[in-house]
Every structure is written in structure tokens, then in C-alpha cells.
Amino acid sequence: MTSDSASSGNFGAFARRACAWPRRTEQGPVRMITGDEFPRWIVHEDERLLVVSKPGDVVCHPSKAGPWSSLVGAAREYARLPTVHLVFRLDRETSGIVVLAKDPRTASRLQTAMQDRRVGKAYEAILVGELPGPVTVNQPLGDDTASPVYVKSAVVAGGQPAVSHFTPLATGGGFTWARVVTETGRKHQIRVHAHWLGFPLVGDKIYGPDDRLYLDFITTGWTPALAARLLLERQALHCAEIDLRATGFDHVFRAPLPADLRTFLAGRGIARP
């Protein structure tokens, strides 16, 4: 929050809200990427693009802990380029396909395509509850000013348009394995829409059973008490597919569900038909 915002009449409400992430010293050691693991994440590479399948514990944007503490930094070191361009980002706890451009012209082309909604994006998620059939959520999103978590969004009247299509792939044991296709790319869109539906993501510290669990996590780290409430150490969301064909690149990039999410499903006897 800026000093101008702090001087407004709403200061009292916002002062009680938590920042996006506290200092690194409060959330434990930074996840460092090793030089030998990064190449194993590469899905595609050519003279213009570097496409990786990001694990669910890696931040995308550079941090103060050095180049190997973020996906962008590690990609720059691997490619031996002064700059690589993040076309779109995933939250740290969301795994899956991330597209990076090696030059400004390609980056601009793809970022414009993203704004024009010409990039297809499909995710896989594990939801709490058994979703009975396909459903489209067309609900606008904005800041959740009632939450103590500063970064939390919510369905709000007059917010930014947001559309998500949820399709169950398999259900069982009180959970749903779903494919989610987004038409828009708002902050936390799938997580907010899943919460609004009443089928929140497994492991979601903000949009799960209680957003105060997020505050507990940034204070204490992962604990048995959090494990009992959230069931999974990260939110069960994976970017499974990015389709660039409408942008002039003849590519559809895919990444299979990672081991932690497969293990969770297998433990509940859930398998794709």
C-alpha cells in the first residue's frame, strides 16, 4: 500500500490486512533451483521460446535471493541471455506450463495475444466435493476488502469480467478431479471461482476452509494442524495446456499432472476414465 493510500479514510480497514508475503526470514528458506534440475523441466526450446513445466514450489518472478531462486532467473542463467521475458505467470503453488520468450519482439507478440484472449489455457484441479457435472462460472472479480488477507480476491459486483469452465474428469471420496478452461486471466481466477461454486481447491490456504490459515502459514510455516485442515501442502492446481496456435505459433504445450497431485488422487481411488 502506498503512503497516499494510507492517508485515506479507509486506512483502518486496510491496516488490518496481511501483505502478499512477509519477509523471507518469516516464511522459511527460499526454494533454490539447481542447475541440473532446470533442464529437466524444459518442454520445448527453440530460438524464440523456452517452455517449462514449473514445479509447485517455485516463484516465477526474480527475487533478492539471486538468479537461482526464481524461474525467470534460472531460465536466464540456463539460456545465457541477459533477459528472458515471462509471457504470463503462475502462482508459486501452481504447477505446470510457463512460456518464456527469448527476445522482446516475441514477448510483445505473445503478451498482446494474451490480452486479446488468443492464447488457450487449460488447467487441472482437485476440488473439495463431488461436482455433479460441467459448469461455467461467469462472475466478476475484485479485491476482497473484508478479508484479513491483503491479496485475496472475491466475486464482486462491478468487478473485472471473468469466465471459467469447470468439467469433472472423475469423482470419488468427496473430491473432484476437474479440467478448467479459462476465457480470462484474472488474479486467482480459478481459485476464486471454485470457492464461489462451493468446491474450493484442495490445499488452498486462502480460498479453502478459512483464509486465516494463510496467516497461520506465513507465521509458522507448514504444520500438522494445517495438514489436517488443508490435506495438501499446496493448492491442487496445475496448468496442463497452453495453446499458441491462434497466435501464429504452431504449438500446443502440455504437461502431465505432477506426482504430488497424482498421489493425492490415487490415495482416494480416483482415476481418469
N, C-alpha and C positions, 0 to 999 in steps of 0.2 A: 504494500500500500504506500502511496506517495505521501509526502508531507501535506500537499494540498488536500488530498482525500481525508487525511487525519484531522484536518481543521474543520471539516464539515460537521453538520449536525448529526450525522449518522455514526460518528466515531465510536460512541458507546457500544453500538451493536457489533461493529466490525472488530473492535479491540478484543472481544472475547473469542474470536475465531482463530483457528490454528493456521500457521503458514503451510505452504505446499509440502516442504520437507524441512526439518530442523537441520542444524549443522551436522556434518558428517560424524563428528565426535559423539553425537547423541543417537545416531542410528546404527552404530557399529562400523566395522571396516568396509571400505569401498570394494566392490567386486572388481578385481583386476582381471583383464583378459590376457591370456598368454599368447605369444607369437605363434605357437604351434597349433593352438585350438582354432584361431580365427579362420585359417584356410578351410577347415572342416565345415564351417558354416556357409561357405560360398555355394550358391545355387546356380549362378551364371556370372560370367565375366566376359566383357569384350572391350573395345577401345573407348566406348562411351558409358557403359553401365557396369556397376558392381552390385549384385543382388545377393543378399544373405538371408539365412533363416536365423533370426535372433533368439537366443535363449530367454527365458522369462525372469532373468535376474540381472539384466544388463541395461544401463541407461543409453539412450541414443545420443543426446547432446554432450558436447565436451564438458568436462568438469575440471576443477582445480587440482585434481589428483594426478594429472598427467595424461598423455595420449592413450595409454592402455586402460584407462578407467571408463571409456565410453566407446560406443560402436563407431561413431564418426572418427574419433581419434585413432582407434585401432585400424580402421579402414584406410586412413591417410598414411599410417605407418606401413601397412601392408603394400599399398599401391605405390608408395614412394612419390606421393604427389603433395604439393603444398596445401591443396584444398580438395576436399570431396564434398559434394552437395547432397544433403538429406532431402529427398523429394517429399516424403511425408514421414512422420514419426509414429512409433508405438510407445505406449506407456512402458515403464521399466518392467512391470509384472506381466505384460502381454508378450507372448512369444510370436514368432512367425516371420513372414516375408517383409523385408525392408529393402527399398530400392534407393540406391545412391547413384548420383551422376558424377562422372569424372571431369566434366567441363561445364562452364556456365551456360553455354547455349543449350545443351541437353537438359540441364536443370531447369532453365526457364521454360523450355518447351513442355516438360512434364508437369511442372508446377502450374502452368496455365491450363493444361489438360485436367489436372485435379480440380482446379477452380471451376472449370466448365463441366465437371462431372462426366468426363470421358474415360476415366480410369475405373475399371470394375474391381470391387473389393469384396471378398467373401471370407468370413471368419467361421471358426467352430468354437462352441462354448459349451460348458456344462452348467446347467441350471438347476437350482433347488426347486423341486416339484416336477410333476409329470405333465408337460404341456400337451394338451389333447390333439392339437393339430396346428397347421400353419396359421400364422397371424402376422399382420402388418401393423406396426406402430407408427402413426403419423402424428407426432406430438412435438411442439416447440420446446426448445431447451434454453435455460438461462441459469444464472447463479442461484444457488440455494442459500438465501440470506438468513434463513432460520437455523442453519446448521452450524455447529462449532468448528467444522472443518472448512477452512477457507476455500479450498479448491473444489468443493462439491457443487455439482450441477443438479438441476431438477427440471421436471416438466413445469413450465410456467407460461401463463397467458402472455402473448406478445413477444415470446422468445424467438430465437432463430429457428427456422423450419428444419425439421429433422425427420427422416424416414428410415425405418429398419424393418426388414422382413425376416421373421423367425420361422424356421422349418425344422420340426423334430426329425432326427435321424434314428433315434432309438430311445426308449424309456425303460425305467425299472428301478425298484428300490427307492422310489421317491425322488428320482433325478431324471433329467433330460439331456441327452447329447443332441445339440442343435447346430444347424448351419444358419448363419446370419449374414444376409446380404444388405449392405448399406447403400442408400442413394446419396447421402450427405455425409460429411465428415466432421461432426461437431465434437467438442471435448467430451470424452467419456460417454459418447452417444449410446453404444450398445449396453453399457453397464447401467446407465440411467433408464433406458427404455425397458430393460429386463426387470429392473426394480419396480418400475411403474406398472408393468404387467402383473407383478406378484410372483415372478420367477427369477429371483436375483441369481447372479453368478456365484457358484461355489468359490469360497476363498476371498470374496470381495470385502476388503476391510472398510470401505467407505459406503458402498451401496448394498451391503449384506444385512445381517440381522440388526446391527446397531453401529452407526457411524462413529461412536465413541471408541469402538475397537481400534480404529485407526490411530486415535490419540494414545491409546494404550501401547500400540505397536511402536510408535515413534519415540515413546518414552522408555519402554522396557525391552524392545525387540521381540522376537518370536518366543512365545512361552507355551507351556502345556495348556494353560487356560484359553489362550487364543486358538490353539489347535482344536480344542474341544468344541469351540463355537464355530470356527470357520472351515474345519476339515481339511483344508489345503493351504499350504504356505503362501500361495499366490493366487490371484484371481484366475479362474479357469477360462481364459480367453486366448485364442490363437488365430493369427492372420494366416489363413490357409491358402489363399489365392489372390494374386494381383494380375489383372488382365489389361495389357497395354495396347491391344490391337486397334482400338479406336483412336490411338494417338499417333499411329503410323509406325510403331514398333511391332513387329510380328512376334510377340511374346506373350505367353501366359505362364507366370511363375507360380509354382505350387510347393508347399512344404507340408509333410505329413505331421499328424498330431505328435507332440513330443512325449517322451517316456513318462513324465510325471502325470500327465493327463490320461494317457493310456492305462497306467497302473491304477489310477482312481476308478476309471470305468470298469476295468477288469475286476476290481475288488467288489463292485456292486453287480457283477454279472451282466453288464451292459455291453452289447456288441452290435456293430452296424450290420443290418440285414444283408 
